[in-house]
């Protein structure tokens, strides 16, 4: 039995009433949880002496003076304060993980691009060494923009831990199952689920079923929030109760460990003599969360036309400019199509936003060929895109009865900033050089005869 399996060394709170498998429901709630009875102070945050000899420490995700509705912080009661999880640092290199601004002069980001799934490898790869950056946007130093990554993982992080001071991480699995051991609890995610790991949260990643592959959106800006529903009202889209935050769990392990920090695009490592995942109890609203994409309730047109694709937004990270997101996370899942006299697939368009798409499973309706599960596409700002000829012809001639769009789940990382390709995306990832040709056989159908369709 190894340390990770020893119940004396890893303890998790009992599952509270109303939760499932050690999670608490809600998005942005004020939670409280303890792995040992009485570990959580009541009525105050910083007692003179905390129970069990614990240290009180606050983790702040926003400035202290942020408005109350935006203020995010969590009080942690831990075996050692975080300063004991930090020692002298040495800079290390993770050559495939890039950070904005990252513009390569000889790489052209102007274009419509698509990549086949990045293949698995037998080379041992962890969460850190298996990250492959595809695009970057904005500037991490001004806390704007994002990066889009593909991860390939076939090895667990044993006594290695990580946190990003640059960003919160939105994780979208496509293949395999991962377990995130975090300071605030344990999260398991599989394909058709997502997880959000806050900026500054320490964790390690274990492969439960592998090899694992998926997508990561690294958000340098304001935190993700649920989009405003406007006239849709209180229900549908992503409902807060379907988000799950883990109950408290801690490791009391005296073993040589490393902690790697991502800070302003650079990676630094420190050596310590114990596990840093030692939070026995916590309360607050700054915490990791998972979400089952199958609970997303899409809304659409029930007579004619269809709304903008923003109607499928699961989460948005504001930019400060109303209506213009730093990042939108958009989901295209199974749904019924019923609109009359309507071209139902996504229409042709140019957009001020830059769109990176990934396929989780099945077939995307606007691109029936070449966009396999695990594939990625990029349509940068103000570059035209839309259905290929096959999709156009089929949709233009279809008998428009009610139709179930089935066996499909794709997503989009959309940002207000142009997305710049990395060297990996331009030269190593399996780029489909012929993707631009998918529109080449679109026919001129113009007929000037009045009333002719």
Phi, psi and omega in degrees: 000123179273174183302323183295339181261354185279113183294342178285343185253335177237122181232139181234146179297148171299148183292117180292160177300136178090003179249170179234121173054045174079028178234155177246134185278150174126154179244120180074014179292165169265105184262160166216140185201146179219142179268344173232139183297132178082005180286338184265117177299148178247137175081357178200164182261324191230075178293158179301318176225116178280152178299154179064014183069027182278159175256134173274136182207138180258136172252115185254126178262353178222164173303151181306326188262014176300149178307149186305320184288345180251350187288127183230126178200157177222133174269127182246143177239107197232161183293321175228147172291159186299337178297339176279353177260014183225134179221202177294141185252147169238142179283136177235167183243126169243090196294340183265354181258110185248159185225143177286146001281134182216088182244122182258121187304324185265011177249125182266118178266355177278111181160168172260121188236149171214140180239138169292165180304134175293124187288151172294164180222157175277347178295130180299125182226130176258183176306324182277312184279344181265004180280131180234108182284130178263313182218155170229154181209142177083215186206115182297332183290335175256009178054051174226146174095201191196175166222146177248130184234155163253134174249142174234116186226129173226007181222140181276156172273111185280287178245033178246136183230161187211148161209155179251122171276351184273333200197161160264153188242124173260117187252127182236095180293146174238333182209131178088167183238135181241150171240126177257110172273109184246169176302330187254007178142182188249132178236128171254134177224144179230171176308144186077013170234164173226163173223150175240124180249113185295155173303132176088355181277130180274139179201168168227156187242128179245136176275115179271322175216121186218181003292155184248142177219146178185194186237149176226132169253115180267112187262111179279343191260211180298153185295157174295145173218168176286138180292152173294135182273345180057225183292349174298325176095213193273348190233168180079182193057223178268119181267136186305325185294343182274354173275140186234127178251137186287153172282165184298141173210144181220157175245129173245081187236124176262089183210144178303131185220161174238147174236123178253134181240133171263120185219115181052041175082356178253155182245132182228143184234142177229152181254133177226173186251022185197171174283137176275357182272070190239029179275114183274331179207154178202158171214146179148191184234015178246098191203160176290160183208150173238161182210135178271113183296340179288347177270357178291126184256099184289151178237140181205185182286142179241013174224296178208165185059181170212151184292173173301153180297346176299345177297343181259020180289126176271312182220151177224143174248110187296157178254349188100338175262116185306132177081357180238108189276144164296317174211138163246137171255115189242139184239129175247100184242183179304143179191164176270139174249124184226357186298136181273150175045047189225137169283108194278327178294169175306136183279167175292138180196163165242150192218144175287343178271156176255132191241117171251123182249152173222149179256120179277311173200162174080208188234133179274133191292333181276346181221079185293341183238139171088351181250074186283163173305130185094350180282163182224147173224157179224125171237103186285169186306134175063025172252128185291146176200172183160193185297149172281179186297319181301313180294320180296312183297317181296315182289327182289333185250002186290149170282113193275062166273174175304132184225130177272116173278106190241170177053054181207135170202106176235165182221171177219133165264111184244134182223155178287347185260149173297142180259124182261133179291145171272170175299323179298313181297324185280330190233337184250320179295152185284078181291134176271097185298336183266008183301318181301337182283354181294345177256358188293332182263014171297132187265150167286121182245006185301135175218115185284004180294125181303134178079359181282134177249000000 
